[in-house]
Amino acid sequence: MTDTPKNYLFVINDGPYGNERPYNALRMALELVKRPQASVRMFLIGDGVNCAIANQRTPDGYYNIGRMLRSIARRGEVAT
């Protein structure tokens, strides 16, 4: 793999629970943010802003989307 900087933008416009799109986007972003040449940005719009709500009550069988988003925010950028 080359050391060329790569920029990634994820747009999440679905609510945190109910389908897997936000989870899959966050899962991919968490892997990319580990790469030193990657710059990861998350943009939350519409129902996607609910992913950033603090102290979410996670439904049984789901990952905590808010915790995943905080992890990305520490190493990337998140905007609503």
Beta strands, then each sheet from edge to edge (+ up, - down):
strand 1: 6-12
strand 2: 38-44
strand 3: 77-79
sheet 1: 1+ 2+ 3+
end
